[in-house]
Amino acid sequence: MKTAFIGLGVMGYPMAGHLKAAGHEVSVFNRSPEKARRWAVEHGGAAFETVEETVAGCDLIVLCVGDDDDVRGVVARALPAMSKGAVIVDHTTTSATVAREMADLAAQSGCFFIDAPVSGGQAGAVNGQLTIMAGGDAAAFARIEPVINAYAKAIRRMGEVGTGQLTKMCNQIAIAGLVQGVAEALHFAKRAGLPTDDVLAAISKGAAQSWQMENRWATMAQGKFDFGFAVDWMRKDLGIALEEAGRNGANLESTAMIDQFYAEVQAMGGHRWDTSSLVARLET
């Protein structure tokens, strides 16, 4: 499929590479043009300096940008240059509201918009092992699913537009609670004088097991946070979830509290630290 990929950050850069490696014709755009040119040299695709040039004649336009306003801006520029029937797949984590807005705009141009946030972090993007939760037209989703499968280990359509983003909110709510739980368990183990490696070996194969425990316990114990999903990004995502909860009446007491814990980590200078840095505020 002739595909445009817009947004070559730590996630988008390797994701676009997987599309090219799978045999798709890929054109790319990034706000910093030098990164797009570097990607084109590395992967053999085409780099353009405007959104309009990038999407012209493409069947699929993939977005992996920053936030709601970034998505709005890119879609506004892309739609007039898109072919009728083309599909926009947005991997940005945004509000469900903006997903519905963009779907309405796309429909007015005879195009489709699918919200498809991802989970799996930079490692998942590099290894083509992302989990994708999508919302949008069923027929349009069926067309693009085999394409985006190039960088996914699991893809599920959750329903109509917006349901992908709502599912991603569930994902981030669950992760926040898990990370805080692991942080407190590790902090308690240290204060109790227990060997942290042995504690991990003892509890990680039972009911306490989680991806966060298996992959972050050791680095949390060492105070290493210069990698992974940044605290700033997590606060953005939790803010979206809390705002949505204000609309639908969901009670997110723990999530709201953990969001404030992350604010404390930011105040410690941890804006770009991995989300597992929640333990740092306990150790300070």
C-alpha positions in Angstrom: 0.0 0.0 0.0 1.3 3.5 -0.8 1.7 5.0 2.6 2.6 8.3 4.2 4.2 8.3 7.6 4.1 11.6 9.6 6.1 11.9 12.8 9.5 10.2 13.1 10.1 10.4 16.8 11.4 7.5 18.9 8.3 5.5 18.0 7.5 6.6 14.5 11.0 6.3 13.1 11.3 2.5 13.5 7.6 2.0 12.8 8.0 3.6 9.4 11.0 1.4 8.8 9.0 -1.7 9.4 6.4 -0.6 6.8 9.2 -0.1 4.2 10.8 -3.4 5.1 7.4 -5.1 4.6 7.4 -3.9 1.0 5.1 -0.9 1.2 5.9 2.3 -0.7 6.6 4.8 2.1 6.9 8.6 2.1 7.8 10.4 5.3 7.5 13.8 6.9 8.9 15.2 10.1 8.9 18.7 11.6 12.7 18.6 11.6 13.4 17.7 7.9 16.9 16.4 8.5 15.4 13.4 10.4 13.1 12.6 7.5 16.0 12.8 5.1 18.1 10.5 7.3 15.2 8.0 7.5 15.0 8.0 3.7 18.7 7.4 3.3 18.6 4.6 5.8 15.4 2.9 4.6 15.1 3.8 0.9 11.8 5.7 1.1 11.0 9.3 0.1 11.3 12.3 2.3 9.2 15.5 1.8 9.2 18.9 3.4 5.5 19.4 3.5 2.6 17.3 4.8 0.7 18.0 1.5 3.5 16.5 -0.7 3.9 13.6 1.6 0.3 12.4 1.5 -0.4 13.1 -2.2 -1.6 9.9 -3.9 -1.3 7.8 -0.7 -3.9 5.2 0.3 -2.8 5.2 4.0 -1.6 8.1 6.1 -0.1 7.2 9.4 0.3 9.7 12.2 2.6 9.4 15.2 2.8 13.0 16.6 2.6 14.7 20.0 -0.9 15.6 21.2 -4.4 16.7 20.2 -3.3 20.0 18.6 -0.6 18.3 16.6 -3.1 15.9 15.2 -5.6 18.7 14.4 -2.8 20.6 12.6 -1.6 17.7 10.5 -5.1 16.5 9.5 -6.1 20.0 8.5 -3.1 20.2 6.1 -3.4 16.6 4.9 -7.1 16.3 4.0 -7.2 18.7 1.0 -4.3 16.8 -0.6 -5.6 13.3 0.1 -7.2 11.0 -2.4 -10.9 10.1 -1.8 -11.2 6.9 0.2 -7.8 7.2 1.8 -7.5 6.2 5.5 -5.8 8.1 8.3 -4.5 6.0 11.1 -3.5 8.0 14.1 -1.1 6.3 16.6 -0.8 9.4 18.8 -2.3 9.1 22.3 -5.0 11.8 22.3 -8.4 12.4 23.7 -11.4 10.5 22.3 -12.9 13.9 21.5 -10.3 14.8 19.0 -10.5 11.4 17.4 -14.2 11.9 16.8 -13.6 15.5 15.5 -11.0 14.2 13.0 -13.3 11.4 11.9 -16.0 13.9 11.1 -13.6 16.1 9.1 -12.3 13.1 7.2 -15.8 11.9 6.3 -16.5 15.3 4.8 -13.7 14.7 2.4 -14.7 11.2 1.6 -11.9 9.7 3.7 -11.6 7.7 6.9 -10.0 8.3 10.3 -9.0 5.5 12.7 -7.7 6.2 16.2 -5.1 3.5 16.9 -2.9 4.3 20.0 -0.2 1.9 20.8 1.4 0.2 23.8 4.8 -1.3 24.1 7.1 1.7 24.2 10.2 2.4 22.2 11.4 -1.3 22.5 8.1 -2.4 21.1 8.4 0.0 18.1 12.0 -1.0 17.4 11.2 -4.8 17.5 7.8 -4.5 15.7 6.0 -5.8 18.8 3.5 -3.1 19.6 -0.1 -3.7 20.9 -2.6 -1.6 18.9 -6.1 -0.7 20.1 -8.2 0.8 17.3 -11.5 2.6 16.8 -13.2 3.4 13.5 -15.1 2.1 10.5 -14.9 -1.7 10.3 -14.3 -1.9 6.5 -11.6 0.8 6.6 -9.9 -1.0 9.5 -10.0 -4.3 7.6 -8.1 -2.6 4.7 -5.3 -1.2 6.8 -4.9 -3.9 9.5 -2.6 -6.1 7.4 -0.4 -3.0 6.7 0.1 -1.8 10.3 0.6 -5.4 11.3 4.2 -4.8 10.1 5.0 -3.3 13.6 2.4 -5.0 15.8 2.2 -8.2 17.8 -1.5 -7.7 18.5 -4.2 -5.5 17.0 -7.8 -5.2 18.1 -10.6 -3.1 16.8 -12.5 -1.9 19.9 -15.5 -0.3 18.1 -16.3 3.0 16.6 -14.0 6.1 16.4 -12.8 7.1 19.9 -12.9 3.6 21.4 -9.2 3.0 20.7 -8.3 6.1 22.7 -10.6 5.1 25.5 -8.9 1.7 25.6 -5.5 3.3 25.8 -6.7 5.3 28.8 -7.6 2.0 30.5 -4.0 0.9 29.7 -2.4 3.9 31.2 -4.6 3.8 34.3 -3.6 0.2 34.9 0.1 0.9 34.3 0.2 3.8 36.7 -1.3 1.6 39.5 1.1 -1.2 38.7 4.2 1.0 38.8 3.2 2.6 42.1 2.7 -0.8 43.6 6.1 -2.1 42.4 7.7 1.1 43.7 6.2 0.7 47.1 7.1 -3.0 47.3 10.7 -2.3 46.3 10.9 0.5 48.8 9.5 -1.7 51.6 11.9 -4.5 50.7 14.9 -2.1 51.0 13.6 -0.7 54.4 13.1 -4.3 55.6 16.7 -5.2 54.8 15.7 -7.8 52.2 17.9 -8.6 49.2 15.9 -7.0 46.4 17.0 -9.6 43.7 15.8 -12.4 45.9 12.5 -10.6 46.6 11.9 -10.3 42.8 12.7 -14.0 42.3 10.3 -14.9 45.0 7.3 -12.8 44.1 7.5 -12.3 40.4 6.3 -15.8 39.5 3.1 -15.6 41.6 0.1 -13.4 41.7 2.2 -10.2 42.0 3.8 -10.8 38.6 3.5 -8.0 36.0 5.4 -6.7 33.0 6.4 -3.7 35.1 7.9 -5.9 37.8 9.7 -8.2 35.4 11.2 -5.3 33.3 11.6 -2.4 35.8 12.3 -3.9 39.2 16.1 -4.2 38.7 16.6 -0.8 37.2 14.4 0.8 39.9 16.5 -0.9 42.5 19.6 0.6 40.9 18.0 4.1 40.6 18.3 4.1 36.8 15.6 6.0 34.9 17.3 7.5 31.8 15.3 5.4 29.3 11.8 4.3 28.5 8.4 6.1 28.6 9.0 9.6 30.0 7.2 11.0 33.0 6.0 14.1 30.9 4.3 11.7 28.5 2.7 9.7 31.2 1.3 12.9 32.8 -0.1 13.9 29.5 -1.8 10.5 29.1 -3.2 10.5 32.7 -4.5 14.0 32.2 -6.5 12.8 29.2 -7.9 9.9 31.2 -8.8 12.1 34.2 -10.5 14.6 31.9 -12.5 11.8 30.3 -13.4 10.5 33.7 -14.8 13.9 34.6 -17.2 13.5 31.7 -18.2 9.9 32.1 -18.3 9.8 35.9 -15.6 7.2 36.5 -13.9 7.3 39.9 -10.2 7.4 39.4 -9.0 8.3 42.9 -5.8 6.3 42.8 -4.9 7.5 39.3 -5.4 11.2 40.4 -3.1 10.6 43.3 -0.4 8.9 41.3 -0.6 11.7 38.7 0.4 14.0 41.6 3.2 11.7 42.5 4.5 12.1 39.0 4.2 15.9 39.4 6.6 15.5 42.4 9.0 13.5 40.2 8.9 16.3 37.6 9.7 18.8 40.4 12.8 16.6 41.2 14.0 17.1 37.6 12.6 13.9 36.3 10.6 15.2 33.3 12.3 12.7 30.9 12.9 9.9 33.4 11.1 6.6 32.8 7.8 6.2 34.5 9.4 3.7 37.0 11.0 6.7 38.6 8.0 6.8 41.0 10.3 5.0 43.3 12.7 7.9 43.4 10.3 10.1 45.4 10.0 7.3 48.0 13.8 7.0 48.3 14.3 10.8 48.6 
